[in-house]
Amino acid sequence: MTPFKLTEELIAQIEELIENQRDTNLKTLLDDVHYADVAEIINELNEEEATYLIKLLDSKKTSDVLTELDENVRESILGNLSSKEIAGELGELDTDDAADIVGELPQEIVQEVISEIEDREHAKDIVDLLRYDENSAGGLMAKELVKVRENWNVLTCVKEMRAQAENVTRVHSIYVVDEEDKLIGRLSLKDLLTTSTKTHIKDVFIAKVDSVNVNEKPEEVAKIMSKYDLEAIPVVDEIGRLVGRITIDDIVDVIREEADKDYQMAAGISQDVEADDGVWELTRARLPWLILGLFGGLGAAAIMGGFEEMIAKHAVLFFFTPLIAAMAGNVGVQSSAIIVQGLANDDLKGSIGNRLVKEMLLALLNGVILATILLLFTWVWQGAFLSSLAISISLIAVIVVAGFIGTFIPLFLHKRGIDPAIATGPFITTSNDIFGILIYFMIARVVLGI
């Protein structure tokens, strides 16, 4: 299969076909194109062209296309569709994807759209999912699954599974419930196929099954599925009833969104934005941390102003100020990045105290090596041993303090329930710059006897 490649020629061809309303040609051209690739095409069209294409193609395809579109593009297209047309698209989607789209609709038309969905059970499941917080397992799960009762025999089980499987895109697992719909285990397909049709499910099912509560955070669900290599995981309510399942494709989206958020936060962007967002949205996302950096710089300048006399006598100290600030920031970001990664992957073992000691010893070792190189360079360059010694000792102290701050801050934020990724960006860099310069000049004053 040749990988799809979006080209300017293809977009121009589609735009021309739309303009001339060559519907048959459009359908033929896009018939074998994957829905994710169709979404990529639509993202490049204007609102009118995109809406035309969605209305033209079959709902079985366009419903999946809608889930792949950029949020702004999807919003504009849905705004041009009638409630009945939107309901037709939702009717072809799994309940979790349908609920996500309904959640984006204006509140005044939600009820109307739901009432237009022909499959009332499907509509009921969508409404049920809307009750859950979107930042929970309940908000992430789908209602489509295959479940069997423990008191059924194998023959009844197979018949019921055939009926249920019609509404399930992919069957990952067969879940076993009791008379109250409480999850009690899972059923092996091999056991089902090799067991007498008169055997009861309670005699062959596997009692051990991993599950998550509807209120569990998506990040925790992702950790569980990653740890146990699960393609799907059942979701239970507060009393253990099976209410849905979460599949690996949903978790991939969670991991990607979390990575994007952490990356932006580490870069000093305070809210979720994309490159195509407006200037004002991008400014609001970036400005808070830039203001913090500005005040941090002013603070560092004020500190240096307090040592003006010493700088005048030993001008070499001034030359190395950027180096000290840069090393403090770099070490702090390195330390915090390792801690944040460990927290995200749940890999951190042992007490906080042990972690701090380890990071400070590591910082001390790096500091001594770097300071030795710096001492030799400065001494040869300037010929002033005392000044070179002051700069080198300061570098060691600054690196150790930066390592401590870079380790302690994300651990502290995590304990307080705050996303520790905030500590990998300008926050840690700015704080280390200020502390680094203060420590630098204070140590220099002591060593130089000023």
N, C-alpha and C positions, 0 to 999 in steps of 0.2 A: 504494500500500500504506500503510495507516494504521499509524503507529509503535505498538509495544506499550507499554501503560502499566499498571504494576502498581498496583492499588488495594486498599484494605481490603475493599471489597465483593467483589472477585474472590477474595481469599484466604478470606474468610468462606464464599463459595459452594463453593469447593473443599474446605474443611474439613468443611462439612456433607455434601457428596457422599461424602467418604471415610468419615465417621462412619456414614452410612446404607448404605455399600457399593454406591453407585450406579455400578458400573463402566462400564456402557455410556455413561452421561451424561458421566462423567469423560473417557473416550476421545474422545467427540464434541467435548467442550469444548476439549481440548488437541490435537486432531488436526492442526490447521493452525498451531499455535503453534510458533515456532522453538525449537530445543533450548536456545539461550542464554536465552530468555525462560522456558522451563520450569525451567531451573536457578535463575533469579531467584525463581520461585515457590517452589520447594523450599527455598531458603535461608530462607524465611519460615515454613516449617512446622516442627512438632516432629519429633523423631526417628522416632516411630512412624508419623506421617502421611507423612513423606518416604520412608521405606522402603516403605510401602504403594504409593505412587505409582510408585516405581522398579520394583517387582515387577509392577505392573499394565501399564505401558506396554511397547511393543515394544522389544527390545534394540537395534534399529537406531537408535532415537531416544535411549534412556536411556544408551547407551554414550557418546554425545557430551555428554549432559547431565552425566554424571559428571565429565568433564574441565573443565566450566565451574563446578562447585560450589566453594564455600569449602572449604578443605582440611579444616577440623574437621567440617563437615557430611558431606563425602565419607567421611571416616574412620569416622564413626558409622554411616553407611548400610552401608558395606562390612562393618562388624562384625556387621551383622544379616543378611548374605547368606551362603549356603552357598558352598563352593569351586566347585561346579558353576555356580551362578548368577553368580559373579564371572567365571568362565572364559567364560561366555556373553557377558558384556559386553565382555571383552577381545577376544574373537574378532571383534567388529564394529569395533574401533578400529584405526587405523594403528599400526604397531609402536612408534613413539616415544611416543605417548600411552599405549599399553598398558604399556610399560616403566615410564613414570612412575608409573602406578597400582600396578603390582607392587612398585615400590620403596618404596611407602608401606605395604605390607601387613606384618603381623607375620611375622617370619622363619619361624616354625614352620608357616605355612600356604602359603608361597610355592610350594614344590615340589608340594604337592597341587593348587593352583590351576593351575599350569603343566601338570600331567599331565591335567587335565580339558579343556584346550583341544583341540577336535576337529581343527583344521587344524595338523598337526604341523610343517609348514614355518613357519607363523606363530609357533608356540610356540618353535621354534628361533631365529627372528629376535629374538624378545623376550628370550630368554636371552642371546643374543649381545650385545644392546644393554646389558644389565645389567652387562656386564664393564667398561664404560667409566665413567670419572669423570663424574658429572653436570655438573661444571663444565668440560666440554670439548665439542668439536664432535661427538665420538663419542657422548656422552651426550645430545646434542641432536638428532641425525639420525634419520631414518626409513629403513627398509630398502626401502620401496616406491619403485620407479623403473622407467624404461624404458631398457634398454640393448641395443645390437646389436653384433655382431662385424664387424670390418673385412672379413673374407673372405666374408661373406654377400652375395648379390645382393639387389636391391631387392625382388623377389618374396618371397624367404624372410624378409627383414627385416619386411615388412608383416605376414606371417603371425605371426611371433614377437611383434611389437609388439601385435597384437590380443590374444594370450594374456596378455601381461604387463599390459596396460592394465586388465584386469578387476580387478586388485588395487590399482590406483592411483586415488586420488580425483581428482587433477588432474594432467594431464601438462604440465609446464612445459618440459621439454627431453628430447631423445633423446641419450643418451650412447653413445659408441663406445668399445669396448674391444678389446684384442688377445686372443690365445689364452690368455694368463695372467691375464685379467681386469684388466689395467692400463689405466687411463683414457688414451686417446690423442686424444680430440676429441669433437665433438658433431655432430649431424646436423640440417640444416635441413629442416623439413617441406616447404618449397617445393621444395627440390631433390629430395626423396623423391617428390613428386607429379609432377614434371616430367621425371623421368629414366626411361629405359628399364628395364623390369623385370629385364633381364639384366645391368644395370650393377652392378658390385661397389661396396660401401659405401666401400672404401678409395679409390675414385676420386672420390668426391663429398663426403666428410665434411670438416668444418672442423677443422683441427688445433689451433687456439687455443681453449682453454677454461679458465676460472678455476675453481680448486678449492681446498679447504682440507684440512689434515691432521687426522686424528682427534683429535690432542692439542691442537689450536688452541683458545685460549680463546674462549668465546662472544662476548665483547666485540669481539675481533678479527674474528670472522666477521661481526658486525654492521657493523663499519666497512667491510669489503670489499664486502658486499652493498649497503650504502648508497652507497658511492663509485661502483660500477659499475651501480647501478639493477637489481640482479638479483632475480628472483622466486624463484629457487632456485639452490643451489650444490652441486655434487657433493663428496663427502667421500672421501678416499683414505687408505689405511693407510700404514705406514712404507715399503713398497716400491712404492707407487703404484697398488695395486689399488683399484678402485671398490667401496666398501663401503656407501654410503648417500647421502642427500641431505638438505639442510636447506632448508626453505621459508620464505617471508617471514613467515607467521603465527607460526612459532617464533621468528623474530628479533624481531618486534614484542613478544612476551612478554619476551624478554631485555632489550630496551631499556626496557620499562615497569618491570621488576623492578629494573634498575640505577638508573633514575631515582628510584624509590621509596626504594631503599637510600641513594642519595646525598642525597636530600631529608631523610630521617630523620637521617642522620649530620650533615648541616649544621645540623639543629635540635637536635643534642645527644642523639640516641637511639642507643644503642650496639648494638642488635640489631634484627632484623626483627620488627616487631610490627604489629598491626592494632587499630583502635579497639574491636573486639569482644572482644579478648583480656582475660584476667582481670587484676585489680588487681595481683597479685603479679608477673605477667609484665611489665606496663607499668611497674611500679616498678623492676624490675631493669634494664629498658632505659633508663630516664631517670636513675636515681640516680647512676651513675658520673660523668656530666658535671656534675650538680648539685653533687656533692661537690667536683669540680675547681673549679667556680665559687665555692664557699664558701671554699676555701683561697686562691683568687685574691683574693677580697675581704679575707680576713684579712691576706694579704700586702700589699695596698694600704693597709689600715689601719695596719699596722706601719710602712710607709714614711712615711705621713703623721705618725705618732707621732714619727719622727726629726726632723721639721721643725716640731715643736710651737711652739718659741719664735718662729720666723719667721712662722708663721700667726697667732700672738697679736699681733705687731706690724703685720702686713699682712693683716687679716681678709678683704680682697677676694680674696686668693688662694684662700681656702677656698671662696668662693662659686662659683669657676670650675672647681673640681676635677671635678664631674660632667661639665661640658662637655668638658674635656680627655679624660677617660676615654671618653666617648661618641664623640668624634671619632676617637680612636685605634681603637676597636673598629669603627666604621663603615668607616673607610678600609681597615683590615686585611681586613675581610670582603669589601669591594668588590674589592680587589686579588686576594685568593685565589679569589673566585668566578670572575673572568675567567680566571685561570690554570687552574683546575680544568676550566672549560668548554672551554678550548683543548686541554687534555690529553685530555679525553674525546672530543673531535671530531677529534683529531690535527691541529689547525690551527696549533699553535705552530711558528714557523719561527725559525731563527737560534740563536745560542748563549745559554746561561743568562746570561752576563755582559751581553750586549746587552739581554736582557729586563729584567734588574734595573736597568740604567741608564735604560731607557725608563720603567719604572714609577716610579723615584725622581724623574726629571725631571717626570713627570706629577704626582706627589705634591707636589713643590716648587711647581709652578705653582698647583695648587689651594690649597696651604698659604698662599702669599703673598696670594692673593685673599681667602681667608677671614680671614687674620690682619689684613689691612688693614681689613676691615669690623669685626672685633672690636676693633681698636685705637681706631678712631673712636668706636665705641659705648661702650667702657669709659672712654675719656678724657672724653667728654661726661657720662657717668653719674657717674663717681667724681671726676673732676677731678685725678687723680693720674697724670701722664704716665709716670713711671718704672714704676709698677706695671702700667699698661696695656701698656707696651712689653714688660715681662717676660712677661706673659701671652701677648701676640701672638707674640713670638719662640719661646716654648715651644710654641705651637700649630703653628708651621711645623715645628719639629724633631720634634714628636710625629707629625705627619702623614707626614713623610718616613720616619721609622723604621717606622711602622705599614705604609706601603706596601712597604718593603723586606721586613719580616717576612711580610706577606701574600703576597708574591711568592715569596720564598725557600723558605718552609716547604713549600708544596705541591710545588714542583719537587724539593726534597730528598727528600720522602716518595716521590714518584714514582720517583726514581732508586733508592731503597731497596726498591722493590716493594711499598710500602704505599699503600693507596687514598688519594689526595690529597684526597678529599672530606671527610676528617676535619679538614682545615685550614680549612674554611669555617664551622665552627660555634663552639661555646663555647671550644674550644682556642685559636683565634686571637684571639677576643674577650678572653678572660681574660689571655693573655700580653700583648696590647697594652695592656690596662688597667694592668697592673703596670708595664710599661716606660714607658708614657705618664705615669703619675703620678710615677715616679722622675725622668724627664727634666724634667718640668714644674717640680718643686721645686728640682732642681739648677740649672737655668737661671735660675729666679727668684732663687736665692741669689746667683748670680754677678752678675746685672744689678742687683740691689738692694744688692749689696756687704755682705751679712750673713755 
